[in-house]
C-alpha cells in the first residue's frame, strides 16, 4: 500500500509531500505516489510518545482497558504509550508485563510499552525481578512504582544500580510518604483556607534532591515523573548543570491548572501530585522551554464516575490526559511563544522516545523512518466534550474549554488509525 | 441572603446583622411559657450527620422544633467513605422524601458545598461543620454571645480584641470565627504553637502569636479551642502537660485578663487541659450561654433561610 500526504507543513515551516509505503516513509519532498490525501493547511509531527499512561488493565477495566486507552491515545495523536505498573495484579513480573504488551499488540492502535514496578507489589520493600521483565517479550526498560514513591533510600539506590545492567531507568514518583500522610491538595494559602490537609512542595523536592544525589553517586539514570514545583525545577536544573544523568517530565495539567480551582471542592481537580500555585506553573513552563524539563507526559489517569462524584476526601486522585495533551501544550507553550513546533516535537515525541529507548518512535520525518505521524490543524480550535472522548472514563478537568491544534489524522506504522478526527477502526496487524 | 449557608463568606455584613437581630427578637418572643412558634409548620428539616456530634444535632433539632418544623435525624456515620451509601445517594434519598432543609455535618472539608453545588438536591443546605473547613453557625452563635455581653456595641464589634487560642490548624470553629468576627470589625489574634497554625496564616486578616502570656491583658474575648488528644501522636505537641502549661487557660491567666473580658469555648471541653475547671466555671465564662444562644441563632438561620414570614408580623 502506497499513499501520499500532500502539501504538509513540517515543523520547520517547509511544505512537503510525504510518501508512505506500508509502514515506512519512502519520500519527503515533491514526489507523489499512490492515493493522495490532501493535507493543505495541516502540520505534521512525529507521532506523540507518552511515557506515563495508566491503562488500568489488568484489574480495573471499568476505568480503562488497553484497547480503550489505545483509542484515546490515537485520538490524541500518540503512536506510543507507556503503561504504568499500578494495575491489579501489579506489573511486577514478566507475566504481567507480557500480558499488557500482548494486549497492546492486539489493540494495534499504538505501541504499548509496559513499565515494570520497581518493587514487589509497589510495596517499596523488595526489588521486583527487573531483569526478568527486561528480558521478557515486553522488553521493559522503564521501571516505576508510580502512585507510590520508592521512599526507602536503600531500595532506591539498589534499583538505580541494578538497572544499569540492561540500560534501564528508574522513573520516580517523588513524594515523601510521611510528609504527605492524609494530604489532599497543595499546602499553602488555599489549603489552609479550605481546611484540606496540605501536600507540601518539600515532600516532592526532598525526594528529587535525594535521588539526584543517589543517581550521581551510583552513576545511573533517573527520570523524575510529573514535576510540579518551582523548587523541583531548580533541583533538576542544578543536576543537569553538574552533568548528572537525570531527565524530568511535566504533565499538561500542571502546565495549565492551579490550586485555587480546588475552591469548588470538585474532585475533578483532585490529582497526585496536586495542582500547585501560579508561581509553580510559571516555573514549569520556563523549565520546559529551556530544556530543564525534557518531556511532557500525560499521567492519563482514568477513574469511573462514582470515584469523582463524591466529597473531596473520598474521591480518587487523577485526571484524563491523552486526548487533550497536545492542545494544552500548544495553548500554554506555543501560543505564549515559549516553544516552537520543532520543540513541541522534541518534548512530546523525540525526547520521550529517547528516554524509553523506543526505536521506532520519535524518528526524524525522513525516508526510511517508520511512518508514525500525527497531523494537526494548528489553526483549528475545538471544545473538549467529556462525552465525546474515546477513553472509557469521563474525568477530564478540561470539559467545556476550547483548545487549539486539533488532531486530524494519526498514522501508526503507516496505518490511518485516526482519519478526519475519527477513529477509523483500522489497526496495525 | 443566599438560600444556603455553607461558609461565612456566603453572608454579607447586613445578612449577619439580620441573623443576630432575628436571634435577639426570637429570644424575646420565646422567653415566655410558650417557647414554640408556628413559623415553619409543614416544613421538613433533616439533620444529616456523618459525624457524631450530639450537641450540634440537638441544638439544630431544638431550633427547628421551636419553629414547628418536622425534624428527621439521619445519622449516616461512616456510610460514605467506607463501603456503603454515597453522599449522592443519601442526598437523592432526602430529596425524594421532600426535605426543605438539610443540616449537614461531615468529616470531609467541602462536603456541604459539594452537596449544595452538585445538583443532587434542591433543599436549602446548612453547614453544621465540614471537616476542618467551617462551622458557620458556631461562629454566628459566638458573635451573638459576644454581642449580648457587650450590648452597647449593638452588633458592631469594631476594635473589639478577640483571642482565639489553640488548635487553629484543625479548627473549623476558628476559620468561621476569623471570617465572621473580622467582618464585624473585631481585631482577632490567633494564639497557638507554630505546629497548630496553618501554612500561609500570614495572609489571614489576623495577628498571630506563639506566646499566650504576651498580651493576655489586652483581650476583651478569649476563645479557647478544644485540643484533640490524637494531636500528640502526630507530633503537633510534645505532651498534654506541656500544652496545658503553655496554652491552657488557668487561674493565673484568668486573673490577668481585663475586668470585663469574657471566656468562651465551643465545647466539648477538656477540663484541665486547654481550660481549667475554675476558668470554665468562673463569672467570666459564657460557655453555658453559648449553648442557649446556639439554639436561638440556629432558629434565626433556619427562619431566614427557609423564608419564614416577616418576624414582626408573625409575632403579632
Interface residues (C-beta under 8 A of the other chain):
Chain A: X184 X187 X188 X189 X190 X191 X192 X193 X194 X195 X196 X197 X198 X200 X264 X265 X266 X306 X309 X310 X311 X312 X313 X314
Chain B: X80 X81 X86 X87 X88 X106 X107 X108 X109 X110 X111 X113 X114 X117 X118 X130 X131 X132 X133 X134 X172 X175 X198 X199 X200 X201 X203 X204
